[in-house]
Amino acid sequence: MSTQRAVGGDAGNARYTYRLRVSSTARTALLAEWDRCRWVWNECVAKSRQVHAHNRAHPDNGLTCGPARLDKMLTEARAAMAWLREGSSVPQQQIVRDFGKSRARALKDIKDRLPMRRRAGMPRIKRKRDALPTLNYTRRGFRLKDRRLHLAGGIVLTVVWSRDLPSVPSSVRVYRDSLGHWYASFVVAAEAQPLPATGAVLGVDWGVKETATTTSDAHDLPHPQHGMNAARRLARYQRMMARRRPAKGQPASRGYREAQRQAAKVHKKVARQRQDTGRKWAKRVVRDHDTVAVEDFRPKFLARTSMARKAADAAIGATKTALIEMGRKHGRDIRLVHPAHTTMDCASCGARTKHALPLSERTYTCTACGLVSPRDKNSAHVMLVRAGLNPAGAEGVRPPGALLPEAA
């Protein structure tokens, strides 16, 4: 099994997201369009369940519920219902495509016999109170005119252009977040923006005490603790929600909805802070290094440990994604290294300890060559060795006795 894989290359497509200024007329039209799309989705779910029940009862006479059958169902429904015809066919067709992709992904996971906790769930009913509006338009369903977004059905939206689009968008997603803010997310062809070569390499090890420990002290990313700083305010609004929680089947009070909005606002701010911290760090790393060896760490398992809250606050997954995307954007070589035994191997001689180091042991001591190093720093140098790079790192000095890539 290969211990590392490269993820650099062509920038491909990218999303450019902008805030929308929505008038009351446009908001009413968007919500009406979403009601139609939600109805189409729920009909697809009902049809899928009906086909599944029929196939279980009649295995020799199985039916299918593919995109072609669902498209035919949508055409018949639009011909029979004037209310459905009042809306544009583009977002309704796209909601059928989204349903098909979601169902196919769930069926593939079942076929591959993945454990339940890792499977993508089958599509479920979208309830009016729970589902946030999301409308997808292909190129024939929208146009940009006078710097405003014109959607099929005569919906006109004002876009807050924080930056210019690099090319003509191929599609747009119009959605509303939990705070009631509307956004437009355009898909455009993104070209790589290469940076000057530096000749430097970097190894990155993920952790909880520090989000990222690297072979360069100047590029370490300390734990930002954005969630911990907001915990007191969030707990206050959650207590308000608990006191005002409505009885089952009863509508929420105005006070409950306001407390819910304030809690969502805190969550949104923390998410943006984490994203901003990760992107700024990733840009600095990519700007100063040509090649980056990154631990391909999956932090999901930490959710079942005592470190779950601190690990979630570190946002390792989001930071790793930001680094990969930034490397692809600027044409850098990002190599993902398999995380197995990275805390047990010695970056100097390659020897492996006979037992896993407990988390309380923060210093790595090699019994073969006598190397003494901070645990996470040693792991960062191991990333370089496994990626086939000289473990000199950003310091420019190879550790004494370090293995060359061909000897490793």
C-alpha positions as a Python dict, from the first residue, in 0.01 Angstrom:
ca = {
    (1, 'M'): (0, 0, 0),
    (2, 'S'): (134, 342, -93),
    (3, 'T'): (208, 568, 202),
    (4, 'Q'): (157, 895, 19),
    (5, 'R'): (-39, 1041, -270),
    (6, 'A'): (-21, 1374, -448),
    (7, 'V'): (-326, 1597, -480),
    (8, 'G'): (-182, 1894, -668),
    (9, 'G'): (-251, 1978, -1031),
    (10, 'D'): (-509, 2171, -1230),
    (11, 'A'): (-723, 2410, -1028),
    (12, 'G'): (-1040, 2282, -1205),
    (13, 'N'): (-1368, 2447, -1100),
    (14, 'A'): (-1413, 2676, -803),
    (15, 'R'): (-1706, 2835, -621),
    (16, 'Y'): (-1733, 3210, -574),
    (17, 'T'): (-1996, 3296, -313),
    (18, 'Y'): (-2156, 3639, -270),
    (19, 'R'): (-2413, 3788, -36),
    (20, 'L'): (-2750, 3879, -189),
    (21, 'R'): (-2978, 4175, -119),
    (22, 'V'): (-3326, 4028, -156),
    (23, 'S'): (-3639, 4241, -181),
    (24, 'S'): (-3966, 4127, -28),
    (25, 'T'): (-4103, 4047, -375),
    (26, 'A'): (-3797, 3841, -469),
    (27, 'R'): (-3801, 3665, -130),
    (28, 'T'): (-4164, 3560, -181),
    (29, 'A'): (-4082, 3430, -530),
    (30, 'L'): (-3776, 3238, -407),
    (31, 'L'): (-3971, 3073, -124),
    (32, 'A'): (-4252, 2979, -365),
    (33, 'E'): (-3993, 2826, -599),
    (34, 'W'): (-3844, 2635, -308),
    (35, 'D'): (-4188, 2501, -207),
    (36, 'R'): (-4224, 2352, -555),
    (37, 'C'): (-3875, 2203, -551),
    (38, 'R'): (-3931, 2061, -205),
    (39, 'W'): (-4254, 1901, -325),
    (40, 'V'): (-4068, 1743, -619),
    (41, 'W'): (-3799, 1607, -383),
    (42, 'N'): (-4060, 1457, -149),
    (43, 'E'): (-4238, 1296, -444),
    (44, 'C'): (-3906, 1141, -550),
    (45, 'V'): (-3856, 1005, -197),
    (46, 'A'): (-4209, 861, -193),
    (47, 'K'): (-4159, 700, -535),
    (48, 'S'): (-3826, 552, -428),
    (49, 'R'): (-3979, 399, -116),
    (50, 'Q'): (-4270, 265, -318),
    (51, 'V'): (-4035, 99, -568),
    (52, 'H'): (-3826, -46, -283),
    (53, 'A'): (-4136, -196, -117),
    (54, 'H'): (-4255, -341, -450),
    (55, 'N'): (-3916, -499, -524),
    (56, 'R'): (-3905, -662, -181),
    (57, 'A'): (-4251, -811, -233),
    (58, 'H'): (-4187, -908, -598),
    (59, 'P'): (-3814, -982, -643),
    (60, 'D'): (-3874, -1144, -983),
    (61, 'N'): (-4051, -836, -1122),
    (62, 'G'): (-3829, -555, -1001),
    (63, 'L'): (-3893, -190, -1089),
    (64, 'T'): (-3636, 85, -1131),
    (65, 'C'): (-3629, 439, -995),
    (66, 'G'): (-3357, 600, -1204),
    (67, 'P'): (-3323, 961, -1327),
    (68, 'A'): (-3510, 887, -1653),
    (69, 'R'): (-3816, 757, -1466),
    (70, 'L'): (-3809, 1053, -1226),
    (71, 'D'): (-3776, 1300, -1516),
    (72, 'K'): (-4082, 1144, -1678),
    (73, 'M'): (-4269, 1172, -1348),
    (74, 'L'): (-4179, 1543, -1327),
    (75, 'T'): (-4298, 1604, -1685),
    (76, 'E'): (-4632, 1439, -1611),
    (77, 'A'): (-4672, 1633, -1286),
    (78, 'R'): (-4603, 1968, -1457),
    (79, 'A'): (-4860, 1885, -1725),
    (80, 'A'): (-5123, 1804, -1463),
    (81, 'M'): (-5058, 2079, -1205),
    (82, 'A'): (-5079, 2449, -1292),
    (83, 'W'): (-4915, 2537, -957),
    (84, 'L'): (-4604, 2340, -1054),
    (85, 'R'): (-4595, 2495, -1404),
    (86, 'E'): (-4588, 2844, -1251),
    (87, 'G'): (-4228, 2777, -1144),
    (88, 'S'): (-3923, 2733, -1363),
    (89, 'S'): (-3843, 2380, -1477),
    (90, 'V'): (-3466, 2431, -1429),
    (91, 'P'): (-3444, 2412, -1046),
    (92, 'Q'): (-3705, 2134, -1045),
    (93, 'Q'): (-3495, 1927, -1285),
    (94, 'Q'): (-3184, 1997, -1078),
    (95, 'I'): (-3358, 1879, -759),
    (96, 'V'): (-3430, 1550, -939),
    (97, 'R'): (-3060, 1527, -1035),
    (98, 'D'): (-2957, 1592, -674),
    (99, 'F'): (-3197, 1324, -552),
    (100, 'G'): (-3054, 1075, -803),
    (101, 'K'): (-2696, 1144, -690),
    (102, 'S'): (-2790, 1112, -323),
    (103, 'R'): (-2973, 783, -378),
    (104, 'A'): (-2694, 640, -596),
    (105, 'R'): (-2434, 724, -330),
    (106, 'A'): (-2639, 550, -60),
    (107, 'L'): (-2693, 240, -277),
    (108, 'K'): (-2321, 223, -357),
    (109, 'D'): (-2232, 228, 13),
    (110, 'I'): (-2481, -54, 74),
    (111, 'K'): (-2337, -253, -217),
    (112, 'D'): (-1984, -201, -86),
    (113, 'R'): (-2106, -324, 255),
    (114, 'L'): (-1973, -27, 445),
    (115, 'P'): (-2057, -20, 819),
    (116, 'M'): (-2372, 172, 909),
    (117, 'R'): (-2184, 460, 1071),
    (118, 'R'): (-1998, 529, 744),
    (119, 'R'): (-2285, 488, 499),
    (120, 'A'): (-2455, 777, 326),
    (121, 'G'): (-2820, 766, 432),
    (122, 'M'): (-3102, 724, 184),
    (123, 'P'): (-3275, 1052, 88),
    (124, 'R'): (-3541, 1158, 337),
    (125, 'I'): (-3843, 1388, 333),
    (126, 'K'): (-3761, 1761, 345),
    (127, 'R'): (-3987, 1920, 604),
    (128, 'K'): (-4089, 2281, 569),
    (129, 'R'): (-3972, 2382, 917),
    (130, 'D'): (-3635, 2208, 895),
    (131, 'A'): (-3510, 2229, 535),
    (132, 'L'): (-3330, 2548, 430),
    (133, 'P'): (-3410, 2678, 78),
    (134, 'T'): (-3155, 2579, -187),
    (135, 'L'): (-3214, 2637, -559),
    (136, 'N'): (-2973, 2526, -834),
    (137, 'Y'): (-2976, 2684, -1180),
    (138, 'T'): (-2779, 2575, -1486),
    (139, 'R'): (-2662, 2819, -1753),
    (140, 'R'): (-3001, 2834, -1925),
    (141, 'G'): (-3175, 2926, -1599),
    (142, 'F'): (-2994, 3251, -1511),
    (143, 'R'): (-2804, 3545, -1653),
    (144, 'L'): (-2602, 3838, -1523),
    (145, 'K'): (-2720, 4173, -1652),
    (146, 'D'): (-2629, 4519, -1518),
    (147, 'R'): (-2440, 4338, -1238),
    (148, 'R'): (-2766, 4187, -1113),
    (149, 'L'): (-2865, 3819, -1107),
    (150, 'H'): (-3172, 3737, -1318),
    (151, 'L'): (-3321, 3394, -1248),
    (152, 'A'): (-3573, 3203, -1458),
    (153, 'G'): (-3926, 3304, -1364),
    (154, 'G'): (-3851, 3677, -1353),
    (155, 'I'): (-3668, 3680, -1015),
    (156, 'V'): (-3414, 3964, -996),
    (157, 'L'): (-3154, 3972, -716),
    (158, 'T'): (-2893, 4230, -620),
    (159, 'V'): (-2548, 4077, -572),
    (160, 'V'): (-2291, 4228, -334),
    (161, 'W'): (-1985, 4198, -559),
    (162, 'S'): (-1700, 4169, -309),
    (163, 'R'): (-1472, 4055, -595),
    (164, 'D'): (-1505, 4000, -969),
    (165, 'L'): (-1577, 3661, -1123),
    (166, 'P'): (-1270, 3526, -1308),
    (167, 'S'): (-1480, 3383, -1593),
    (168, 'V'): (-1838, 3324, -1706),
    (169, 'P'): (-2016, 3100, -1450),
    (170, 'S'): (-2160, 2768, -1562),
    (171, 'S'): (-2416, 2738, -1280),
    (172, 'V'): (-2535, 2914, -967),
    (173, 'R'): (-2676, 2800, -635),
    (174, 'V'): (-2906, 3039, -449),
    (175, 'Y'): (-2954, 2945, -84),
    (176, 'R'): (-3050, 3080, 258),
    (177, 'D'): (-2851, 3007, 574),
    (178, 'S'): (-2978, 2952, 927),
    (179, 'L'): (-2966, 3327, 998),
    (180, 'G'): (-3195, 3414, 707),
    (181, 'H'): (-2916, 3553, 488),
    (182, 'W'): (-2931, 3479, 116),
    (183, 'Y'): (-2625, 3388, -92),
    (184, 'A'): (-2540, 3312, -456),
    (185, 'S'): (-2264, 3059, -519),
    (186, 'F'): (-2130, 3061, -878),
    (187, 'V'): (-1931, 2774, -1031),
    (188, 'V'): (-1653, 2904, -1257),
    (189, 'A'): (-1353, 2753, -1433),
    (190, 'A'): (-1053, 2841, -1216),
    (191, 'E'): (-703, 2859, -1361),
    (192, 'A'): (-397, 2792, -1149),
    (193, 'Q'): (-216, 3101, -1019),
    (194, 'P'): (144, 2976, -982),
    (195, 'L'): (368, 3137, -720),
    (196, 'P'): (746, 3185, -747),
    (197, 'A'): (951, 2876, -662),
    (198, 'T'): (1115, 2877, -318),
    (199, 'G'): (1296, 2539, -314),
    (200, 'A'): (1163, 2470, 39),
    (201, 'V'): (965, 2171, 163),
    (202, 'L'): (749, 2132, 473),
    (203, 'G'): (608, 1845, 678),
    (204, 'V'): (276, 1891, 861),
    (205, 'D'): (148, 1682, 1154),
    (206, 'W'): (-204, 1740, 1288),
    (207, 'G'): (-282, 1743, 1658),
    (208, 'V'): (-511, 1871, 1930),
    (209, 'K'): (-268, 2060, 2154),
    (210, 'E'): (-155, 2246, 1841),
    (211, 'T'): (-370, 2226, 1530),
    (212, 'A'): (-66, 2188, 1303),
    (213, 'T'): (293, 2115, 1400),
    (214, 'T'): (539, 2158, 1113),
    (215, 'T'): (909, 2114, 1048),
    (216, 'S'): (937, 2494, 1061),
    (217, 'D'): (867, 2666, 1393),
    (218, 'A'): (756, 2977, 1205),
    (219, 'H'): (469, 2787, 1037),
    (220, 'D'): (321, 2605, 1337),
    (221, 'L'): (-51, 2670, 1386),
    (222, 'P'): (-149, 2696, 1755),
    (223, 'H'): (-497, 2592, 1866),
    (224, 'P'): (-712, 2905, 1802),
    (225, 'Q'): (-983, 2807, 2057),
    (226, 'H'): (-1256, 3000, 1877),
    (227, 'G'): (-1525, 2765, 2008),
    (228, 'M'): (-1397, 2783, 2365),
    (229, 'N'): (-1403, 3164, 2355),
    (230, 'A'): (-1768, 3158, 2241),
    (231, 'A'): (-1880, 2877, 2475),
    (232, 'R'): (-2021, 3108, 2746),
    (233, 'R'): (-2241, 3306, 2506),
    (234, 'L'): (-2355, 2988, 2330),
    (235, 'A'): (-2446, 2820, 2660),
    (236, 'R'): (-2656, 3123, 2757),
    (237, 'Y'): (-2868, 3105, 2440),
    (238, 'Q'): (-2899, 2727, 2467),
    (239, 'R'): (-3035, 2763, 2821),
    (240, 'M'): (-3287, 3015, 2690),
    (241, 'M'): (-3394, 2767, 2424),
    (242, 'A'): (-3428, 2489, 2684),
    (243, 'R'): (-3655, 2703, 2903),
    (244, 'R'): (-3874, 2806, 2610),
    (245, 'R'): (-3880, 2475, 2423),
    (246, 'P'): (-4233, 2416, 2286),
    (247, 'A'): (-4431, 2102, 2357),
    (248, 'K'): (-4423, 1833, 2092),
    (249, 'G'): (-4647, 1926, 1802),
    (250, 'Q'): (-4682, 2290, 1914),
    (251, 'P'): (-4535, 2587, 1722),
    (252, 'A'): (-4229, 2757, 1871),
    (253, 'S'): (-4278, 3085, 2055),
    (254, 'R'): (-4126, 3411, 1944),
    (255, 'G'): (-3879, 3400, 2234),
    (256, 'Y'): (-3765, 3049, 2141),
    (257, 'R'): (-3709, 3148, 1777),
    (258, 'E'): (-3509, 3453, 1884),
    (259, 'A'): (-3287, 3245, 2116),
    (260, 'Q'): (-3244, 2992, 1835),
    (261, 'R'): (-3138, 3269, 1599),
    (262, 'Q'): (-2884, 3404, 1848),
    (263, 'A'): (-2735, 3055, 1898),
    (264, 'A'): (-2711, 3010, 1522),
    (265, 'K'): (-2538, 3347, 1498),
    (266, 'V'): (-2271, 3236, 1747),
    (267, 'H'): (-2219, 2908, 1559),
    (268, 'K'): (-2187, 3097, 1230),
    (269, 'K'): (-1928, 3337, 1371),
    (270, 'V'): (-1716, 3052, 1510),
    (271, 'A'): (-1731, 2866, 1176),
    (272, 'R'): (-1618, 3178, 991),
    (273, 'Q'): (-1334, 3236, 1237),
    (274, 'R'): (-1212, 2879, 1191),
    (275, 'Q'): (-1233, 2909, 814),
    (276, 'D'): (-1049, 3242, 814),
    (277, 'T'): (-771, 3109, 1039),
    (278, 'G'): (-726, 2798, 825),
    (279, 'R'): (-714, 2988, 497),
    (280, 'K'): (-466, 3246, 619),
    (281, 'W'): (-235, 2976, 755),
    (282, 'A'): (-267, 2770, 435),
    (283, 'K'): (-183, 3073, 218),
    (284, 'R'): (130, 3141, 424),
    (285, 'V'): (243, 2777, 400),
    (286, 'V'): (181, 2755, 25),
    (287, 'R'): (353, 3088, -41),
    (288, 'D'): (674, 2982, 140),
    (289, 'H'): (706, 2618, 25),
    (290, 'D'): (706, 2432, -307),
    (291, 'T'): (614, 2091, -164),
    (292, 'V'): (414, 2011, 148),
    (293, 'A'): (386, 1662, 301),
    (294, 'V'): (60, 1649, 498),
    (295, 'E'): (-66, 1379, 731),
    (296, 'D'): (-382, 1234, 575),
    (297, 'F'): (-551, 1246, 912),
    (298, 'R'): (-923, 1166, 950),
    (299, 'P'): (-1034, 1338, 1273),
    (300, 'K'): (-1380, 1176, 1272),
    (301, 'F'): (-1280, 904, 1519),
    (302, 'L'): (-1193, 1170, 1779),
    (303, 'A'): (-1566, 1241, 1814),
    (304, 'R'): (-1590, 926, 2025),
    (305, 'T'): (-1311, 1022, 2267),
    (306, 'S'): (-1273, 1252, 2566),
    (307, 'M'): (-1101, 1504, 2337),
    (308, 'A'): (-1406, 1542, 2113),
    (309, 'R'): (-1485, 1904, 2203),
    (310, 'K'): (-1126, 2027, 2174),
    (311, 'A'): (-1070, 1830, 1853),
    (312, 'A'): (-1383, 1980, 1696),
    (313, 'D'): (-1270, 2328, 1800),
    (314, 'A'): (-932, 2268, 1631),
    (315, 'A'): (-1114, 2220, 1295),
    (316, 'I'): (-843, 1989, 1159),
    (317, 'G'): (-1056, 1870, 868),
    (318, 'A'): (-1142, 2224, 753),
    (319, 'T'): (-779, 2336, 785),
    (320, 'K'): (-654, 2038, 585),
    (321, 'T'): (-913, 2106, 314),
    (322, 'A'): (-806, 2472, 300),
    (323, 'L'): (-441, 2368, 257),
    (324, 'I'): (-523, 2124, -24),
    (325, 'E'): (-739, 2379, -207),
    (326, 'M'): (-478, 2653, -168),
    (327, 'G'): (-206, 2422, -298),
    (328, 'R'): (-418, 2330, -601),
    (329, 'K'): (-497, 2696, -668),
    (330, 'H'): (-131, 2802, -669),
    (331, 'G'): (14, 2494, -837),
    (332, 'R'): (201, 2360, -534),
    (333, 'D'): (275, 1991, -472),
    (334, 'I'): (64, 1871, -178),
    (335, 'R'): (135, 1509, -78),
    (336, 'L'): (-98, 1325, 159),
    (337, 'V'): (88, 1078, 381),
    (338, 'H'): (-78, 776, 543),
    (339, 'P'): (-92, 843, 920),
    (340, 'A'): (-20, 487, 1039),
    (341, 'H'): (270, 466, 1290),
    (342, 'T'): (386, 823, 1228),
    (343, 'T'): (417, 879, 1604),
    (344, 'M'): (615, 555, 1648),
    (345, 'D'): (878, 597, 1372),
    (346, 'C'): (1207, 781, 1414),
    (347, 'A'): (1272, 1052, 1156),
    (348, 'S'): (1647, 1007, 1196),
    (349, 'C'): (1708, 633, 1162),
    (350, 'G'): (1365, 495, 1069),
    (351, 'A'): (1339, 264, 1372),
    (352, 'R'): (993, 196, 1514),
    (353, 'T'): (906, 174, 1882),
    (354, 'K'): (765, -154, 2004),
    (355, 'H'): (460, 8, 2162),
    (356, 'A'): (234, 303, 2083),
    (357, 'L'): (319, 619, 2272),
    (358, 'P'): (47, 739, 2513),
    (359, 'L'): (-82, 1091, 2453),
    (360, 'S'): (67, 1206, 2784),
    (361, 'E'): (419, 1132, 2655),
    (362, 'R'): (511, 1444, 2455),
    (363, 'T'): (882, 1368, 2396),
    (364, 'Y'): (998, 1106, 2146),
    (365, 'T'): (1315, 917, 2238),
    (366, 'C'): (1462, 670, 1988),
    (367, 'T'): (1624, 368, 2154),
    (368, 'A'): (1816, 286, 1835),
    (369, 'C'): (1995, 613, 1756),
    (370, 'G'): (1929, 813, 2073),
    (371, 'L'): (1736, 1096, 1901),
    (372, 'V'): (1538, 1308, 2149),
    (373, 'S'): (1276, 1533, 1991),
    (374, 'P'): (931, 1675, 2064),
    (375, 'R'): (680, 1411, 1964),
    (376, 'D'): (490, 1620, 1707),
    (377, 'K'): (808, 1764, 1554),
    (378, 'N'): (942, 1412, 1499),
    (379, 'S'): (613, 1315, 1332),
    (380, 'A'): (634, 1619, 1102),
    (381, 'H'): (982, 1508, 988),
    (382, 'V'): (849, 1154, 934),
    (383, 'M'): (597, 1303, 687),
    (384, 'L'): (884, 1430, 474),
    (385, 'V'): (1064, 1097, 480),
    (386, 'R'): (751, 905, 378),
    (387, 'A'): (674, 1156, 103),
    (388, 'G'): (1018, 1093, -49),
    (389, 'L'): (1154, 1435, 44),
    (390, 'N'): (1476, 1537, 216),
    (391, 'P'): (1371, 1598, 579),
    (392, 'A'): (1554, 1930, 594),
    (393, 'G'): (1224, 2116, 619),
    (394, 'A'): (1208, 2493, 618),
    (395, 'E'): (1505, 2517, 855),
    (396, 'G'): (1744, 2421, 574),
    (397, 'V'): (1944, 2191, 802),
    (398, 'R'): (1910, 1815, 785),
    (399, 'P'): (1882, 1647, 1127),
    (400, 'P'): (2195, 1452, 1223),
    (401, 'G'): (2189, 1104, 1072),
    (402, 'A'): (1862, 1163, 888),
    (403, 'L'): (1782, 913, 616),
    (404, 'L'): (1784, 1027, 256),
    (405, 'P'): (1464, 945, 65),
    (406, 'E'): (1622, 665, -139),
    (407, 'A'): (1762, 504, 177),
    (408, 'A'): (1437, 534, 368),
}
